[in-house]
Amino acid sequence: MFPSAISPAYAGDQPTLICFSHLRWDFVYQRPQHLMSRYAKEFNVQYVEEPIYTDEADSWLEVRHVAEGIQVLVPQLGIDAKAHPEQEQRRLLDQHLGLGTGSNIILWYYTPMSLTFSEHLHARLVVYDCMDELSAFRGAPPRLVELERRLMERADIVFTGGHSLYEAKRLLHGNAHAFPSSVDVAHFARARGQLPDPIDQADIPRLRLGFYGVLDERLDIVLIDELAALRPDWHLVLVGPVVKIDSDSLPRGPNIHYLGAKTYDELPHYLAGWDVALMPFALNEATRFISPTKTPEYLAGGRAVVSTLISDVVRSYGGSSMVSIARTAHDFTDAIQQALQKAGDRTNLLHEADLILDGMSWDRTWHQMRRLME
């Protein structure tokens, strides 16, 4: 087990886990939040977000308590810090943590970019949880590849967000382990029952085809446009924030509905009102290694899924009658019609979903990671 960290910033004898993430805690509830919420049972979790630049002269560290055992740290960098932001982030972090040389902590990285201001910290263990190939995303910093190489050299253990990513990273680290995204079955199984239709979805006619997630360069907007045109009697519901792409580039039509970002607790309510769930991902560098969390979430909600040819989806779910793989808009319409026929046999559909999800949970993922860490 891990002995206690020296951290005068916090009360109690629990060790400290410092998590560096490119994802804001309040953005979309996904892998980091699921895992850190569980690690908070035994660690003082410090979740360090990317900085926010302000027009103030001085810099300061915003500290928020978001859950039991979890603090979110957001560097607020003033005008004077813009010339040397990493140096200022290091100062703010050290000042908050109060960690001395030899302090016993766990460092957990989601982004190699954080290495620029945290590499000096002495740690009992360094974990790199590589949930995505960030260097392939739009707007990725040029330094990211080199920083990941340095992080790989320092990390004691590497977790990956899917099998395709594992096959790439295991060539770079001798202690890499695949942990595809899991699911909170009970949370999304609520969609199997009668949930109130959200106000902004209630007036959308059936038949409804739904997607929730970040709307960015990974979304196949041409496919969505073609599918909507092929079947104007079907309504496409897209739930999620628009990020890194111009919202004006999204296809428009009377049967395409953008409902914006929703909270994690709201998602089952939207899912309950869909007839079939979609994963219309583009096939590009940004999606080459993804293992979408929404696949098991849709299944837990009792919805058949139609997806594009994402490697990890094909590998993990392609043989299932619940998940159909389609290439073109015409293929999607055929697969959706088949999924609708299966949905008519509700009992068999739910049984098939339960077989796929048997034993899958974030609790299990967390326990398996902990055993490897020890």
C-alpha positions in Angstrom: 0.0 0.0 0.0 1.0 3.6 -0.4 2.1 5.5 2.7 0.8 9.0 3.4 2.0 11.9 1.4 3.4 15.0 3.1 0.8 17.6 2.3 0.0 20.3 4.8 -2.7 21.6 2.4 -5.0 18.8 3.4 -6.1 17.2 6.7 -6.0 13.5 7.5 -3.5 10.8 6.8 -4.6 9.7 3.3 -2.0 9.7 0.5 -2.3 12.3 -2.2 -3.0 11.7 -5.9 -2.3 14.6 -8.2 -4.2 14.2 -11.5 -3.1 16.4 -14.5 -5.9 16.6 -17.1 -6.6 18.3 -20.4 -10.3 17.9 -19.6 -12.1 20.2 -17.3 -13.9 18.5 -14.4 -17.2 20.2 -15.2 -17.0 19.7 -19.0 -18.2 16.1 -19.9 -18.3 13.4 -17.2 -16.2 10.6 -18.5 -13.1 8.5 -17.7 -11.2 10.9 -15.5 -14.2 11.7 -13.3 -15.2 8.1 -13.0 -11.8 7.0 -11.9 -10.9 9.9 -9.7 -14.2 9.7 -7.9 -13.2 6.1 -6.9 -9.6 7.0 -6.1 -11.0 9.6 -3.7 -12.0 6.8 -1.4 -8.4 6.3 -0.4 -6.5 9.3 -1.8 -6.7 13.1 -1.4 -7.3 13.7 -5.1 -6.0 17.0 -6.6 -7.3 17.4 -10.1 -5.2 20.0 -11.9 -6.8 21.6 -15.0 -5.2 23.6 -17.8 -4.7 27.3 -17.0 -7.1 30.1 -17.7 -5.5 33.4 -18.8 -6.9 36.6 -17.2 -6.5 40.4 -17.6 -5.4 40.7 -14.0 -1.8 41.6 -13.2 -1.3 38.7 -10.7 -1.8 35.0 -10.9 -3.6 32.9 -8.5 -4.9 29.3 -8.0 -8.6 28.6 -8.0 -9.4 25.7 -5.6 -12.8 24.1 -5.7 -14.1 21.2 -3.6 -16.2 19.2 -6.2 -16.8 16.0 -4.2 -15.7 14.2 -1.1 -11.9 13.9 -1.3 -11.5 15.8 -4.6 -10.2 19.3 -5.1 -10.1 20.9 -8.6 -7.1 23.3 -9.1 -7.3 25.8 -11.9 -4.4 28.2 -12.4 -5.6 31.7 -13.2 -2.6 33.3 -15.0 -2.3 37.0 -15.1 -0.7 39.3 -17.6 2.7 39.0 -16.0 2.7 35.2 -16.3 2.1 35.1 -20.0 5.8 35.2 -20.9 6.5 32.2 -18.6 3.2 30.4 -18.0 4.8 27.0 -17.0 7.1 28.6 -14.4 4.0 30.3 -12.9 2.0 27.1 -12.9 4.8 25.4 -11.1 5.0 28.1 -8.5 1.3 28.0 -7.9 1.2 24.3 -7.6 4.1 24.1 -5.2 2.7 26.9 -3.1 -0.6 25.0 -2.8 0.7 21.5 -2.2 3.5 22.5 0.2 5.4 19.4 -0.8 9.0 19.1 0.2 11.7 17.0 -1.4 11.0 13.3 -1.0 7.3 13.7 -0.4 5.4 10.5 -1.1 2.7 11.2 -3.7 1.1 9.6 -6.8 1.2 11.5 -10.1 -1.4 10.6 -12.6 -1.3 12.1 -16.1 -3.9 12.5 -18.8 -1.9 15.0 -20.7 1.9 15.0 -21.3 1.7 18.8 -21.5 1.5 19.0 -17.8 5.0 17.6 -17.5 6.4 21.1 -18.3 5.5 22.3 -14.8 5.3 19.1 -12.7 8.4 17.1 -13.8 10.3 18.3 -10.6 7.8 16.6 -8.3 9.1 13.5 -6.5 6.5 10.7 -6.6 6.0 7.3 -5.2 4.5 6.3 -8.5 3.9 7.9 -11.9 0.9 6.8 -13.9 0.1 7.8 -17.5 -3.5 7.0 -18.3 -3.5 7.6 -22.1 -7.2 7.7 -22.9 -6.7 9.3 -26.4 -4.0 9.9 -29.0 -4.0 13.6 -28.2 -1.4 14.4 -30.9 -3.9 13.5 -33.6 -6.5 15.9 -32.3 -7.1 19.3 -34.0 -5.0 22.0 -32.5 -2.6 19.7 -30.7 0.5 21.5 -29.5 3.7 20.7 -31.5 5.5 19.8 -28.3 3.1 17.1 -27.3 4.9 14.2 -29.1 8.2 15.0 -27.5 6.6 15.5 -24.0 4.8 12.2 -24.3 8.2 10.6 -25.0 9.5 12.1 -21.8 6.5 11.1 -19.9 6.8 7.5 -21.2 10.4 7.5 -19.9 9.3 8.6 -16.4 6.1 6.7 -16.0 6.1 3.5 -13.9 2.9 2.2 -15.5 0.8 3.1 -18.6 -2.9 2.5 -19.0 -4.6 3.0 -22.4 -8.2 3.8 -23.2 -8.6 1.0 -25.7 -7.0 -1.9 -27.4 -5.8 -0.1 -30.5 -4.1 2.5 -28.4 -2.5 -0.2 -26.3 -1.1 -1.9 -29.4 0.6 1.5 -30.2 1.8 2.4 -26.8 3.1 -1.0 -25.7 5.9 -0.6 -28.2 7.0 2.5 -26.2 6.6 1.2 -22.7 7.3 -2.2 -21.1 4.5 -1.9 -18.5 1.5 -0.9 -20.5 -2.0 -2.3 -20.0 -5.3 -1.9 -21.9 -8.3 -0.6 -20.1 -11.1 0.2 -22.6 -13.7 2.6 -21.3 -16.2 1.1 -19.0 -19.8 1.9 -17.9 -22.0 2.7 -14.9 -24.6 0.2 -15.9 -27.1 1.2 -13.2 -27.0 4.9 -14.2 -27.8 4.3 -17.9 -30.1 1.3 -17.3 -32.6 4.0 -16.0 -33.2 4.6 -19.8 -34.9 1.2 -20.0 -37.8 2.5 -18.0 -40.3 5.3 -18.4 -38.4 8.5 -17.9 -39.9 11.9 -18.5 -38.9 13.3 -21.9 -36.7 16.4 -21.5 -38.5 19.6 -22.5 -36.2 20.3 -25.5 -36.7 16.8 -26.8 -40.4 16.3 -26.1 -41.7 17.9 -29.2 -39.3 16.1 -31.6 -41.3 13.6 -33.6 -40.5 9.9 -33.5 -38.6 8.0 -35.1 -35.6 9.4 -33.2 -32.0 8.5 -33.8 -29.7 9.8 -31.1 -26.1 10.7 -30.4 -24.5 12.3 -27.3 -21.0 13.4 -27.0 -18.6 16.2 -28.0 -19.3 17.5 -31.4 -15.9 18.0 -32.9 -13.6 16.9 -35.7 -14.4 13.3 -34.9 -18.0 13.7 -36.0 -18.8 12.7 -39.6 -20.9 15.7 -40.6 -21.3 14.6 -44.2 -22.7 11.3 -43.1 -25.2 13.0 -40.8 -26.3 15.3 -43.6 -26.7 12.5 -46.1 -28.6 10.3 -43.6 -31.0 13.1 -42.8 -31.6 13.7 -46.5 -32.2 10.0 -47.2 -34.8 9.7 -44.5 -36.6 13.0 -43.8 -39.1 11.1 -41.7 -36.4 10.1 -39.2 -35.2 12.7 -36.7 -31.5 12.9 -35.7 -31.0 14.2 -32.1 -27.4 15.3 -31.3 -26.7 16.1 -27.7 -23.4 17.7 -26.7 -21.2 20.8 -26.9 -19.6 22.0 -30.1 -15.8 22.1 -29.7 -13.0 23.0 -32.1 -15.2 23.2 -35.2 -17.4 26.0 -36.4 -21.0 25.4 -35.5 -22.0 26.9 -38.9 -20.3 23.9 -40.5 -22.8 21.5 -39.0 -25.5 20.2 -41.3 -28.9 21.7 -40.9 -32.4 20.5 -41.7 -35.9 20.2 -40.2 -35.1 16.7 -39.0 -31.7 17.5 -37.4 -31.8 18.7 -33.8 -28.9 20.1 -31.8 -29.7 20.2 -28.1 -26.4 21.4 -26.7 -24.5 20.1 -23.7 -26.2 18.2 -20.9 -25.1 16.9 -17.5 -24.2 13.3 -16.9 -27.4 12.9 -14.8 -29.6 14.1 -17.7 -28.2 11.7 -20.3 -30.4 8.7 -19.5 -33.5 10.9 -19.9 -32.5 11.7 -23.5 -31.4 8.1 -24.2 -34.8 6.8 -23.1 -36.5 8.8 -25.8 -34.5 7.4 -28.7 -35.3 4.4 -30.9 -31.8 3.7 -32.0 -28.4 5.1 -30.8 -25.9 6.3 -33.3 -22.1 6.6 -33.4 -21.5 8.5 -36.7 -17.7 9.0 -36.3 -15.5 10.1 -39.1 -12.7 7.8 -40.0 -9.7 10.1 -39.6 -6.5 10.4 -37.5 -8.5 11.7 -34.5 -10.7 8.5 -34.4 -8.0 6.0 -35.2 -7.5 4.9 -31.6 -10.7 5.8 -29.9 -12.7 3.4 -27.8 -16.0 5.3 -27.3 -17.4 5.2 -23.8 -20.9 5.7 -25.2 -21.0 2.2 -26.8 -21.6 0.3 -23.4 -23.6 3.3 -22.2 -26.1 3.0 -25.0 -26.3 -0.8 -24.5 -26.9 -0.3 -20.8 -29.8 1.9 -21.7 -31.3 -0.9 -23.8 -30.7 0.7 -27.2 -29.3 -1.0 -30.3 -26.3 0.9 -31.8 -25.2 1.7 -35.3 -21.6 2.8 -35.7 -19.1 3.6 -38.3 -16.0 1.4 -38.7 -14.2 2.3 -35.5 -11.5 -0.3 -34.9 -12.2 -0.8 -31.2 -15.9 -0.9 -31.7 -15.6 -3.6 -34.3 -13.2 -5.5 -32.2 -15.2 -5.4 -29.0 -18.8 -5.3 -30.2 -18.8 -6.1 -34.0 -20.0 -9.7 -33.5 -23.0 -8.6 -31.4 -26.5 -8.4 -32.8 -26.9 -5.2 -30.7 -24.1 -3.3 -32.5 -24.2 -2.8 -36.3 -21.3 -1.5 -38.3 -22.1 0.7 -41.3 -19.9 2.6 -43.8 -22.2 4.8 -45.9 -25.5 6.7 -45.2 -27.3 4.0 -47.2 -25.7 1.3 -45.0 -26.8 3.3 -42.0 -30.4 3.3 -43.1 -30.4 -0.5 -43.7 -28.7 -1.1 -40.3 -31.1 1.2 -38.5 -34.1 -0.6 -40.0 -32.7 -3.9 -38.9 -32.1 -2.5 -35.4 -35.7 -1.3 -35.2 -36.9 -4.8 -36.0 -34.7 -6.2 -33.2 -36.1 -3.5 -30.8 -39.5 -5.0 -31.3 -38.4 -8.0 -29.3 -37.6 -6.0 -26.2 -37.0 -9.0 -23.9 -34.4 -10.5 -26.2 -32.7 -7.2 -26.9 -32.2 -6.4 -23.2 -30.9 -10.0 -22.6 -28.4 -9.6 -25.3 -27.3 -6.2 -23.9 -26.8 -7.7 -20.4 -24.7 -10.5 -21.8 -22.4 -8.0 -23.5 -22.1 -5.9 -20.4 -21.7 -8.8 -17.9 -18.9 -7.9 -15.5 -18.2 -4.5 -17.0 -18.0 -1.6 -14.6 -15.9 1.3 -13.6 -15.5 -0.3 -10.1 -13.9 -3.3 -11.8 -11.6 -1.2 -13.9 -10.6 0.8 -10.8 -9.8 -2.4 -8.8 -7.8 -3.9 -11.6 -5.8 -0.7 -12.0 -5.1 -0.6 -8.2 -3.8 -4.1 -8.2 -1.3 -3.2 -11.0 -0.3 -0.1 -9.2 0.5 -2.0 -6.1 
